[in-house]
Amino acid sequence: MAEIKVDPVDNHTMVIPETENSAQKPHRTLRVASLDIFRGLTVALMILVDDAGGEWPMIGHAPWHGCNLADFVMPFFLFIVGMAIPLALKRIPSKGKAVEKVVFRTLKLLFWGLLLQGGFSHAPDKLTYGVDMQMIRFCGILQRIAFAYLVVALAEIFLKDAQSNDIAAGYCSVFRLYCWHWLLGACILILYLAMLYGIYVPDWQFAVHDKESADYGRVFTVDCNVRGKLNPPCNAVGYIDREILGINHIYLKPAWRRAKACTENSPYEGPFKNDAPSWCHAPFEPEGILSSISAVLSTIIGVHFGHVLVHLKVSVSMHGPWFSIPGSSMKFFIAGSFRKTEAMDHDGICSPHSRNSSAFYSCYVCVTSGAAALVFSAIYILVDIWGLKYMFVPLKWIGMNAMLVYVMAAEGIFAGFINGWYYEDPHNTLVGFSLELNRL
């Protein structure tokens, strides 16, 4: 997929001077292997948390507030998309061809997103296919990546003439050189916060459409009549999705179903409490409209680090001021960890209450983007500077074939293969053995 599955011909390659007199010689290109490996690592993490998150909730998505391992996967994808954009578009001189390529990849992502997460393959392990158009899910992982990629790639294309090609000396020179990108990010942040805190959320009703639920067909009412709340039932993120997408077209089994208010087994899944609030039964779209607007910020931050790589023109011999990237990543990480919380229901510094993947708060963007940059920095040092490539060959292959791996994971092929080998009894599988160890 776009910037997750990349074309080997023209994506995230860098022009590296051969010598000091390289202006008189043709430039050679060098693929940034660490970006492939980071992408492969993120895809592997996605498979792990999707298949094992239910049994090990400490790595699965947090029910609402908080940030577990699974909550880093989407921001890592968006960050990788951002990093690859300047590296790929640098080699396309024509704006028209660049726009054509961006639009084509966006449409490809939207197609696969609707096919894989829209409900068509609703039970692949039972070979059950087909989608009810009245219940199709419009949003998803690939749709969010497509939206962020489209916005940021077009900004990269059309803001290129507004900046100089020469970078001045100084630690903040890259920030100054691409100030229009950061202005775009500031506008997106202001729009997101204005809608998050300014939209009035009325009471709302829903009917349970999950046929596996004992409450199937039952109608619930959720009391809100508030503005600026960030709790599960009454936030503007969910309200916008219900109004624009329709409540029948959003995710039926959100992570908040595992919240303490909903189930006795929290953070594990389980039957709802008898006195569980009505919103526990409600659908919620974790890749919805308003949260996707905020998610664009993760891609813009990724573009910044892609710009750093382009201008440093580093090679495996590494002569540039590499620590610009770790230094910038620590800024974002610290900004998300210690700035004032956005959650109006809580006071103090940026606590776990404002790091929320479902609503994609800006604190969450800073923390996860900073973490992504730190992980990439470590991989870059190991692979592109120290040359330790062979130990990451499997991850590199996954990263270079990420769309294929993603489709196989979404269709349950990997899970079925791993769990298809057993000894004596079908329950004696690798997954069953690991669950027994977990119970011990």
C-alpha positions, 0 to 999 in steps of 0.5 A: 500500500502507499508508503506501506507497500512501496515501489522499489523503483522510486520510493524512499531512495536518497541521492548520495554524492560520490565525492566532493566533486560529485557535481561533475559525476552522476549521482547514485541512489541508495535505498534507506533500508531502515525505513523498510525494516521499520515498516516491517516491524510495524506490520509485525506488531500489527499482526501480533496485537491483532491476533494476541491482543484479546488474550494479552490485553496489556498489549491490546488497545486500551479500552479508552484512555491510556496507551498500550503497545497496539496503540502505537501501530497506527501512528507508526504507520502514519509516521512511516508514510510521512517519512517516505513522502519527501524521499519518493516525491523528490525524484518526480520533477513534474507536479502533474505526474506527482499528483497523478501518482498520489491520487492513484495510490490513494484510490488503491488504499481506499479500495483495499480498505473498503474490501478488507474492513468494510465487511466483505470478508466478515468470516474468512475462516468460515469462507463466508463473504459478501457485505450488506450495504446497509451495514458496510463500514466506511472507515478503517486503517487503510482509509485513514492512511489514504486520507493522511497520505493524500493531504500531506503528499499534496501539501509536499507537492504544492508547497515545494516552490514556497521554500528554498532548496538550500538549508542554512546552518543551525539546529532549527533550520529544517523547521524554518525551511519547511515553515509552511508545512508546520503552518498547515499542521497548526491549522489542522490542530486548531480545527481539530481542537475547535471541533472537539471542544466546541461541538454540542453533543445531544442525547442519542439512541442506537439499536444493537446490531451485533447478532452475537449479542444477547441484546440484539435488536434492543434500543438504548438511549445515551444521555449527553447534552454536553459540550467539550466532554472527552468521555466515551459516550459524549465526545464530539469524535463519536458524534460527528461519525454518527451524524455523517457516516450513520451509526450503522456504518461504524465499528460494532466492537470498539475497545471500550467494551472492555472498560471497567464500567462495562465488564467484570473481566476488564481489561479482558472481554467478557459479558457486560455487567448488569448495571453497565451503562448503555454506551457499553453496547454502542458502536464507535469508529476508532478510525473516524472523521475527526480523529483522522483529521488529527491523525494527519499531524502524525504524517506531517511530523513524519514528513519533517524527519523525511526532510531531515534525511533528504537534506543531510544526504547521509549514507551508511558511512554517516558523515552528517549531524545525525543526532538532529533526528533523535533530538527532534524526536525527544522534543515531540515525546517530551511535549506529549508527555509533559504538556497540559492535558487536553482532557477537561475532566482531569487536571495536571500534566499530560496524563494517560487520560489525554493519550487516547488512540480512539480520539487521537488527541494531540498529546497522543500524537506527540508521544507516539510520533516521538516514539516512532522517531526514536525507534527509527533512529535506533534502527537507522543507526544499527542498519544504515550506519553500523551495517547490521542488516542481516539480522533484520532480513525478515523484517525488511522483506515484510516491509517491502511486501507490506500490502501482501502481508497486510492482506494475509493478516486481515484475512486471517491467513497467518493466524490460521496457519500458525494455529493449524499445527497441533499435537494429538489434539486440535487444542494443543497448538502453539497459541494454546500452549502460550495461553497456558503459560500466560495463565501460570 
